[in-house]
Amino acid sequence: MLGNLATQLPALLGVLVGTAGTMLATGLNERTRWRRSQTVRWDERRLDAYVELTKAVKEIHAVATQMLGAHRPGARRPPLDRSEGVARLAEADVRHTLAWEAVLLLGDEGTVSAAAEWRHAVRDIESAARDLPDPPTDVPGMIQRADLGRDRFYRAARESLGVRGGSVEQVRHLLGKTVPAQPVALPPERGRGRPAAPASDS
């Protein structure tokens, strides 16, 4: 009996090792699959948050710049009535606040920082529009700074989501279509990983 056991022992050990290896490989595969599904899930939610913030900030930008149409050389649309514009800004601000909270929850540090820069630049345009009929100063410059902020946010958001395909920046094209009242200094890029700008206006 002992002889038979000694003869069968290598085979039994082989079965045990094979079973343990299979269980280990299966566990690792399941863990990898779970992590991948979680990554996809959060990337989808992060994308939704970025899109909603983009729509809200762009709406504020569009309404405010139309209100300032009389102070923008070459504006193609007639100026928006101030009372109507203020009402639309108030509605857009609500959507913006909700979208901003989602970005704070889901965005990485670099994207949140870039988003804060963009939204503060657009806030300057909104403030000028709300101050009408007081004449604003350097409207083209404010618009260019907002356009720069938008490009930086898009770049950071695409990197956050792993989107490939090269640059989609628009500012260099837009600069050729506008003639600012005075030179606009392009601020240096804020490196990824630096703290986000204060969000006191949310």
GUFILO-628699 format. One line per field, with one value per residue (C-alpha): chain; x, y, z. Coordinates in pm, 1 decimal, decimal comma. Example, Ala and Ser with C-alpha at 12.3 -4.5 7.8 and 13.67 -1.06 7.14 Angstrom:
BEGIN
cadena: A / A $
u: 1230,0 / 1367,0 $
v: -450,0 / -106,0 $
w: 780,0 / 714,0 $
***
This chain:
BEGIN
cadena: A / A / A / A / A / A / A / A / A / A / A / A / A / A / A / A / A / A / A / A / A / A / A / A / A / A / A / A / A / A / A / A / A / A / A / A / A / A / A / A / A / A / A / A / A / A / A / A / A / A / A / A / A / A / A / A / A / A / A / A / A / A / A / A / A / A / A / A / A / A / A / A / A / A / A / A / A / A / A / A / A / A / A / A / A / A / A / A / A / A / A / A / A / A / A / A / A / A / A / A / A / A / A / A / A / A / A / A / A / A / A / A / A / A / A / A / A / A / A / A / A / A / A / A / A / A / A / A / A / A / A / A / A / A / A / A / A / A / A / A / A / A / A / A / A / A / A / A / A / A / A / A / A / A / A / A / A / A / A / A / A / A / A / A / A / A / A / A / A / A / A / A / A / A / A / A / A / A / A / A / A / A / A / A / A / A / A / A / A / A / A / A / A / A / A / A / A / A / A / A / A / A $
u: 0,0 / 280,9 / 441,7 / 124,7 / 89,1 / 445,7 / 384,4 / 64,9 / 196,2 / 357,9 / 35,4 / -169,3 / 70,0 / 44,4 / -334,2 / -322,4 / -71,9 / -272,4 / -595,8 / -434,3 / -282,9 / -618,4 / -792,1 / -523,0 / -535,7 / -915,8 / -909,7 / -657,2 / -858,2 / -1177,1 / -1005,3 / -858,8 / -1198,2 / -1365,7 / -1107,4 / -1145,4 / -1523,9 / -1491,6 / -1252,0 / -1490,8 / -1781,3 / -1606,6 / -1470,5 / -1826,7 / -1946,1 / -1644,2 / -1716,0 / -2078,0 / -1961,2 / -1714,3 / -1975,7 / -2236,0 / -1987,0 / -1880,4 / -2240,0 / -2312,8 / -1998,5 / -2041,2 / -2400,8 / -2289,0 / -2015,1 / -2255,1 / -2524,3 / -2277,3 / -2090,0 / -2416,9 / -2517,6 / -2185,6 / -2239,6 / -2235,8 / -1885,6 / -1743,7 / -1613,1 / -1734,3 / -2004,6 / -2233,4 / -2540,9 / -2740,8 / -2687,7 / -2911,7 / -3146,9 / -2999,7 / -3310,6 / -3349,7 / -2978,2 / -2969,3 / -3261,8 / -3089,1 / -2764,7 / -2944,6 / -3081,2 / -2742,8 / -2574,0 / -2791,5 / -2693,6 / -2332,1 / -2328,8 / -2467,3 / -2225,1 / -1930,9 / -2006,5 / -2000,4 / -1661,5 / -1526,3 / -1641,4 / -1517,7 / -1246,4 / -876,2 / -673,6 / -534,3 / -874,5 / -1042,0 / -765,8 / -806,2 / -1185,2 / -1152,6 / -933,6 / -1180,9 / -1489,6 / -1324,9 / -1232,3 / -1592,7 / -1707,8 / -1520,4 / -1723,6 / -2045,1 / -1964,2 / -1903,9 / -2237,5 / -2422,1 / -2263,1 / -2419,1 / -2487,8 / -2151,7 / -1903,8 / -1680,6 / -1306,1 / -1102,7 / -1387,8 / -1174,3 / -906,2 / -1153,8 / -1291,6 / -946,2 / -857,8 / -1178,0 / -1094,1 / -750,3 / -909,2 / -1146,8 / -861,7 / -669,6 / -974,7 / -1035,0 / -671,6 / -677,7 / -1014,4 / -899,2 / -585,6 / -794,4 / -1012,1 / -726,8 / -860,6 / -604,8 / -584,9 / -365,4 / -452,3 / -797,0 / -707,0 / -900,7 / -739,2 / -473,2 / -744,4 / -964,3 / -680,0 / -669,4 / -1039,0 / -1035,4 / -841,1 / -806,6 / -815,2 / -475,8 / -228,4 / -340,8 / -71,9 / -115,8 / -74,9 / 166,4 / 14,3 / -62,5 / 101,8 / -110,5 / -117,6 / -116,0 / -397,7 / -723,2 / -812,2 / -1050,0 / -1413,9 / -1569,3 / -1820,1 / -1993,2 $
v: 0,0 / 236,1 / 154,7 / 237,5 / 563,8 / 660,6 / 583,7 / 791,9 / 1083,2 / 1275,9 / 1255,0 / 1373,9 / 1662,9 / 1752,0 / 1761,7 / 1977,8 / 2220,2 / 2239,0 / 2302,7 / 2572,8 / 2734,8 / 2733,0 / 2888,2 / 3155,0 / 3240,3 / 3254,6 / 3485,9 / 3717,2 / 3726,8 / 3806,3 / 4081,4 / 4229,8 / 4213,6 / 4381,7 / 4659,7 / 4717,3 / 4738,1 / 4983,2 / 5199,0 / 5207,7 / 5286,8 / 5582,2 / 5709,2 / 5718,3 / 5916,5 / 6144,8 / 6211,0 / 6297,8 / 6540,4 / 6710,0 / 6741,8 / 6892,8 / 7148,4 / 7235,7 / 7296,5 / 7514,1 / 7727,1 / 7764,3 / 7877,9 / 8146,7 / 8250,0 / 8271,7 / 8469,3 / 8711,0 / 8780,4 / 8843,8 / 9089,7 / 9266,0 / 9267,7 / 9647,6 / 9647,2 / 9372,3 / 9492,0 / 9262,4 / 9091,8 / 8898,8 / 8881,1 / 9175,3 / 9257,2 / 9065,5 / 9270,8 / 9301,4 / 9189,7 / 8880,9 / 8809,5 / 8835,4 / 8593,9 / 8343,1 / 8381,1 / 8301,7 / 7977,5 / 7882,1 / 7952,3 / 7690,7 / 7427,6 / 7536,0 / 7494,3 / 7141,9 / 7043,8 / 7188,9 / 6972,7 / 6661,4 / 6760,4 / 6813,6 / 6462,9 / 6279,7 / 6487,7 / 6446,6 / 6732,7 / 6860,1 / 6872,8 / 7041,6 / 7302,9 / 7370,1 / 7383,8 / 7639,9 / 7863,0 / 7846,5 / 7914,1 / 8212,0 / 8360,2 / 8323,0 / 8476,3 / 8793,8 / 8815,7 / 8745,9 / 9019,0 / 9269,8 / 9178,1 / 9211,3 / 9554,2 / 9696,4 / 9974,4 / 10058,4 / 10025,4 / 9717,9 / 9724,5 / 9491,6 / 9265,1 / 9098,2 / 9026,8 / 8867,1 / 8650,6 / 8535,8 / 8443,3 / 8241,5 / 8067,3 / 7980,0 / 7840,2 / 7627,9 / 7477,1 / 7392,6 / 7231,3 / 7022,6 / 6915,0 / 6814,1 / 6637,6 / 6439,8 / 6332,0 / 6238,0 / 6014,5 / 5873,6 / 6025,3 / 6017,1 / 6192,9 / 6497,1 / 6856,2 / 7006,1 / 7356,0 / 7640,8 / 7956,8 / 7983,8 / 7977,7 / 8222,4 / 8471,1 / 8528,9 / 8621,6 / 8883,6 / 9203,6 / 9277,2 / 9633,3 / 9572,3 / 9281,6 / 8991,2 / 8810,3 / 8437,5 / 8308,5 / 8018,6 / 7675,0 / 7542,0 / 7207,4 / 6903,6 / 6813,2 / 7168,0 / 7266,9 / 7383,3 / 7750,1 / 7852,2 / 7787,7 / 8059,1 / 8157,9 / 7821,7 $
w: 0,0 / 85,9 / -244,2 / -433,2 / -240,1 / -317,8 / -684,0 / -694,6 / -485,8 / -773,7 / -972,8 / -675,0 / -615,7 / -982,5 / -961,5 / -648,9 / -801,7 / -1123,3 / -935,4 / -720,8 / -1029,4 / -1206,9 / -907,3 / -878,6 / -1247,9 / -1239,7 / -937,6 / -1101,3 / -1423,9 / -1236,2 / -1039,8 / -1358,4 / -1529,4 / -1230,3 / -1219,5 / -1592,9 / -1564,6 / -1274,1 / -1475,7 / -1771,1 / -1540,9 / -1376,6 / -1707,7 / -1841,8 / -1541,5 / -1560,8 / -1927,7 / -1846,9 / -1576,9 / -1812,0 / -2086,3 / -1853,4 / -1721,0 / -2074,9 / -2182,3 / -1878,7 / -1908,5 / -2284,3 / -2232,4 / -1986,7 / -2229,0 / -2524,5 / -2340,3 / -2183,1 / -2506,7 / -2690,0 / -2419,6 / -2482,9 / -2860,1 / -2882,6 / -2731,9 / -2954,2 / -3290,8 / -3566,6 / -3358,7 / -3591,8 / -3368,8 / -3238,9 / -2869,7 / -2632,1 / -2417,3 / -2070,5 / -1878,7 / -2095,2 / -2073,2 / -1693,6 / -1668,0 / -1894,4 / -1701,4 / -1377,2 / -1523,9 / -1666,8 / -1333,4 / -1163,9 / -1421,1 / -1391,1 / -1012,5 / -1031,9 / -1308,5 / -1116,0 / -812,9 / -1033,9 / -1175,9 / -823,9 / -729,9 / -1038,7 / -1205,2 / -1145,0 / -998,3 / -1328,1 / -1496,5 / -1199,0 / -1197,8 / -1571,1 / -1534,1 / -1254,3 / -1470,2 / -1758,0 / -1548,1 / -1375,0 / -1712,7 / -1825,3 / -1497,0 / -1592,7 / -1913,2 / -1722,6 / -1468,0 / -1745,6 / -1901,0 / -1570,2 / -1514,2 / -1828,8 / -1916,8 / -1758,3 / -2046,0 / -2013,5 / -2072,6 / -2294,8 / -2404,2 / -2677,2 / -2418,6 / -2179,3 / -2457,9 / -2560,7 / -2204,5 / -2182,0 / -2510,0 / -2374,9 / -2061,0 / -2265,1 / -2467,3 / -2151,8 / -1997,5 / -2309,5 / -2315,6 / -1948,7 / -1982,0 / -2287,1 / -2102,1 / -1797,7 / -2015,9 / -2222,9 / -2546,1 / -2825,1 / -3158,6 / -3105,4 / -3026,4 / -3083,8 / -2964,8 / -3123,8 / -2987,2 / -3256,1 / -3521,0 / -3334,5 / -3283,7 / -3655,3 / -3661,9 / -3386,1 / -3339,7 / -2968,9 / -2846,3 / -2686,0 / -2682,7 / -2472,2 / -2276,9 / -2295,4 / -1937,3 / -1884,3 / -1873,8 / -1529,5 / -1484,2 / -1410,0 / -1047,1 / -910,0 / -673,1 / -827,6 / -820,8 / -542,1 / -629,3 / -419,1 / -687,8 / -707,2 $
***
